[in-house]
Amino acid sequence: MGDKTKSPQRPFGALTLIEEFFRLQAAGGIVLVIAAIVALIWANSPWHALYSDLLGVPVGVRAGALALDKPLLLWINDALMAVFFLLVALEIKREVVQGELSTARQATLPCIAALGGMLGPALVYSAINWGDPVTIHGWAIPAATDIAFSLGVLALLGERAPSSLKIFLLALAIIDDLGSIVIIALFYTADLSLLSLGLAAACVAALIVLNLAGVRNIAPYVLVGIVLWVCVLKSGVHATLAGVALGFAVPLGSKSDTDSPLRNLEHMLHPWVTYGILPIFAFANAGVSLTELSPSSLLDPVTLGIALGLYLGKQLGVMGTTWVAVRLGLGSAPSEVTWAQFYGMALLTGIGFTMSLFIGTLAFHGAEYGSAVRIGVLSGSLICALMGYLVLYAAAPREGTRAAQ
């Protein structure tokens, strides 16, 4: 590993990017927790009506005949989260082109683990909600992993968590997010508008032309991206996918490129997303009234399916598929990592939080299942965070401990 005391003249060196990324995620996880706690306290205080009224404040934007009028909550979920998905797309592209997922050998095991980590929770949730044509729509809610929260917990362990384990979790979570993007596109779309889809396709084509023409100025991409977001919003496909398309279109450049448009944009967005957008989303979606919470409500099929999907489904899916893949020689486990540590990391993948709450808003459009979703996500994520931290803390490497083989 390189000397950490070197001059910071390499703003986008690999080591600098990783150090900065984990530093942001560790602090971001704490900010997320604080935002969720504030929302819970407010939603259960005598001023709980103000919380609902705030999120329901109508916000409108008009440009000539075009008008967008939405409650504040939907602006947060549709507009701010599009910026979050833009950042996710930038990270995915960088890792696939030049990073930890750039070769088949590097990508195989995280891909297998991520696939298992999505199938396991979906199967657990579906088994509990099988036969109910309404609640079964939430099958994808526990399949997601929250990058900020999971990496934040892992970063809090410091040197007790090997860097190879952090990189593996990062790769797994990025692939998981890519899977979530595909799920949203395929399964959580409303009635489609062909006109809006056509205009969105034209915007995507314009982004491709900008990329192929070698345009490195971010401004044209952003301007086309804003138009794309409006078109996708009106099309019936979820608006956050516009952020994904924009992120994939931004040029990366070569590894030696010190003025990469993608890295510059990623570097700029990280603090805004980590300390602003994700905490705002958590605050807007984590507030659930606990006044009517009872043991029976914890056994609600939606709540139970999500919580058990995150806790049992994730760890069984990640551990099971990884163990089989390693035994079959399809990939190698992270270096200097014991199976106990890997199990602790598998538990952390069950922290769904932001992504699970977001998919929950797509799966159930009314308020009928809103509380069940939030209770399931919060309880399952909290258990996974605590158990994962404790397992990793107890499994800290000792002299003579063998790595997973």
N, C-alpha and C positions, 0 to 999 in steps of 0.2 A: 504493500500500500504506500502511496506517495507521501512525501513530507508535508504535513499540514501547516508548516511555518513558511512555505513558499510565498513569494510575492503574489498578491491578488491580481496580477496583470492578465490572468486567463479567466475572464468573467464567465466563460461557459465551459471550463474544463470539467471532465467527468466527475472528478472528486468534489469539486466545488458545487456542482449541481446536486449531487447526492446529499452532501452535507447540508446545503441550504434547504433542500426538499424536506428532509427529516426534521430539521430544526423548525420549519414552518408547521409540519404536521403535528409535532409534539405540542406546540403552543395552541394550534388550531383545535386539537381535540379537547383541550381544557375550555376554550372559548365556546365550543359546541355544547359541552356539558352545562356551562353556565347559562347559555341561552335557553336550553331545554328546561333547566330548573326554574328560571325566571318565568317561563311560559306556564309551567305546572303550578307554580305558586300563584301567579296572577289568575289563572283559570279556576283556581279553587279558593279565591279570596272573595270578600264582599263586593269587590269591583269587577267580578268576572264578566259582567255585561259589557264593560268597557273594552275588554279583550276582544270579544266577538264583534262589537261595533267597529273597533279599529280595523280589523281584518276585512270588514264588510264595506268600508268607505269606498264609494265609487270613484274611480280615477279614469279620466278620459283624455285621449289624444286625438286631435283632429288636424287633417291636412286636406283642405278643400272638401270634396265630397266624401273622402275616406275618414271614417271615425272608428276608433277603438275605445269602447267603454266597458270596463271590467272592474270588479271589486279588487281591492288592494291585494287580497290573498291570491287571486288568479294572476295578477301582475308578477307577484313573487314566484309563483309556481311555473309560469309560462315564460316570462322574460328573464328574470334573474337566473333561473335554472338553465336557460339556454346558454348563458355565459359560462356557467359551471360545466356544461357538456362541451362547450368550445374548448375549455382547458383540458378536459378529459381526452378529447380528440387529438389535441396537440401532443399530449403525453403518449397516447397510443402510437401516433405516427412516429414520434421520435424514437420510442423503444423498438418499434418494428423495423425501422429503417437503419438505425445506428446503435441501438441500445441492447438491453438484455433479451429482447425477443427477435434479434436480427438474424439469427441462424436457427436452423431446424433443431439442432441439438439443445440450444439454449431455451427454445420456446416449447419444446415437446412436453416436458414434465409440468411446467406451470399451466399449460393449456389443458392437460389431462386433469390436473388438480382442480382447476377452475370449473371445468365441465362437471366433474363429480360434485363440486361445491354448489353447483346450480341444480343438478338433477336431484340430489339428496333432499334438500329442503322442499323442492316442488313435489316430490313423491310423498313426503311426510304430510305436508299440508293437504294434498289431494286425497290421501287415505282418510284423513279426519273429516274432510268436507265432501267426500264422494256422495253423489246422489242429490246434492243441493245445487240446482242449476244457477243459483245466484252467487252463493259464497264460493263456489269453485273458481270463479273468475279471479280470485285473489291468489291463485297458485304461485304466481311469480314474486309475490311480496317478500317471502323469506329467502329468495334465491340471490338477492343482492348483497354486496359487501361495501361498507362505507370506507373508502380509502383513508380519509382524514382521521376518522376515529380509530380504526384498527392500527394504522401506522403510528398514530399518536400514543396509544397504549404501549405499543412495542418500543417506541422511542423513549418512553419514560423508564424503561428498564436499563437504559444506558448500555454499558459493556456486557451486561448479563445476556443480552441478545446479540448473537454474532451478526456481523454485517451481511453475510451471505443469506441469513434468514430474512433480514429486512428486505434485501433485493428480491428474494423469492416471493415474499408477501406482496411487494410492490408489483411485480410482474403478474402474479395471480389476480390481484385486485384490479389491475388495468384490463386484463382479459375478461374478468368478471363484468366490468363496466361495459366492455364491448358487447358481451352477451346480453346485458340489460338493454343496451341500445337496440339490438336486433329484436329483442322481445317487445319493446315498446313499439317499434315500427311495424311488427307483424301482428301483434295481438291487442294493442291498445290504441286503436284508431277509430274515429267516429265516421259518420257518413262523409264520403269524399266528394270534393268539388273538383271536377275535371279542369275547369278554367284556372282555378288557383294552383292546381298541381302542374298544369302546363307552364304557368308563369314561374313557379318554383323551379321547374326543370330548366327553364331559360336562364334563371339566375345561377343554377349549378353549372350550366354550360359556360356562362360568363366567368365564373370562378376558375374553371378548368383552363379557359383561354388565357386568363391572367397568369396562371401558373406556368403554362407552356410558353408564354411569351417572356418569361423570366422577370416579371414585375416583382420587385422586392419591397416596394413601398406598401406598408400595411393599410393605409387609408383606403385605396380602391377595394380591397378585400372586405373591409369593414362596411363600407357603404353598400356594396352588393349584398353583404350578409344581412344587413338590416332589412333591405327589401325582401330578401329570401325569407327572413323570419316572419314578416307580415304575410307573405304568400302561403307559407306552410301553416301559419296560424289559421288562416281562412280556409285551408284545404281540407281540414279534418284530420290530418296527420299531426301528431303532437309537435308543438312549436320548438321544443328543445332539440329536435333533430336538425334544425337549421344550424344550430351551433356546431353539431357534429360535422355537417357538410363543410362549413366554413373552416373548421380546424384542419380537416384533411386536405383542404385546398392550399393552405398557407405553405409556402416553400420552406424547406428545411436547410438546404445547402449542404456543404461537405462537412466532415468532422472537424476539419481545420478552420472552418469558416467562423471568424470571430464576430461577424455581423449577420448572424442568421435571423431572418424574419420570424421564423417559428420560435426559436429560443428567446428572442427579444420579447415577443408577445407572451410567451409562457412565463417568462421572468416577471413581466409587468402584471399579469393577471393573478399570479399565485397569492400575493398578500391580500388582494381585493376579494378573491374567492374564499380564501381560508379564514380571514378575519371579518369579512363582511357578508358575502352572499350566503355561505353555508350556515353561519349563525342566525341570519335573518330567516332563512328557510326553517331552521330548527325551531326558532321562536314562534313562527307562524303556524307550524304544524304539530308541535309537541304538546300544546296546551289541551289537556283533557281533564274533564271534571271527575274527581275521585269520590265525590259525595255519595254516589250510588254504587261504588265499587263493592263487590261482595265476592265470597268464594265462588259462587255460582257464575258470576260474570267472568272470572278467570277461566272457567270451563267452557265458555262460549266457543263454538267450533272455529270461528275466525281467529279469535285471540289465541286459543290453544294451538291451532294449526301454524300460526306465525311464530309463536314463541318456541314450540318444539321443533319447527322447521329450522329456525335459526340455531338453536342449541344442539339438537340431535342430528338434524339433517346435514348441516354444514360440516360438523366434525367427522361424521361417518362418511360423507361423500368425499371430502378432501383426503382423509386418512386412507380410506379404502382404495380409491383409485390410484393414489400415489404409491401405496405399498405394492399393489399388483403391478403397476408400471415399472417400479424399480426391480422387482423380482423377475419380470420378463425382459429386463434389460432395455426398456424403452427410454430410459433417462437415468440420470444420477441425482441423488438427493443433494441438497446444498452442503458444501464442504464444511467440516468442523461443526456439524449440527447433529445432535442425538435425536432419536425418535421421540423421546420425551419432549424435547424442545419443539420438534416439528408438530407434535400433538398440541402443545400450547399455542403455536401459531394457527393451527387448524381451528382452535376454539375462537381465536380473534377474528377469523373470517366470518363468524356468526354475528358480528356487529353489523347489522344492516342499517340501522338508524336513518341517515339522510336518504339513501337510495331506496330503502324499503318504504319509508314514509311517502316518498315521491311516487313510487309505483302504486302504493295504496290509494293515493288520490286519483290515479287513473283507473284502477280496478273497480272502485266503488264511488260513483259520482254523487250520491246523496249523503246526508248526515247519518243515515241509519247504521252504517257500519264504521263510521269514522272513529268513534271511541274504541271499538273493538280492535281496529287496526293499530291505533296509537298505543293502546295498552300492550298488545302483543309485541309490537316492535320495540317499545321501550323496555319491557320486562326481559324479552329474549336477548336484546343487545346488552343490557346491563349484566345479566348472568354470564354471557359470553366474555364480556370485558373483564369481569372480576375473576372468573375461573381461568381465563387465558393468562392473565397477569400472574395469578398465584402459581399456576403450573410452570410458567416460564421462570419465575423467581426461584422456585424450588429446584428446577432442573438446570440451574446455572452450571456451566461447564466446570468440572474439577479436573485436577491433574490425573491423567490416565484414562479419562472418559473417552469412549470411542464414539466417533461420528456415525450417523445413520449410513448403512451400506445397502 
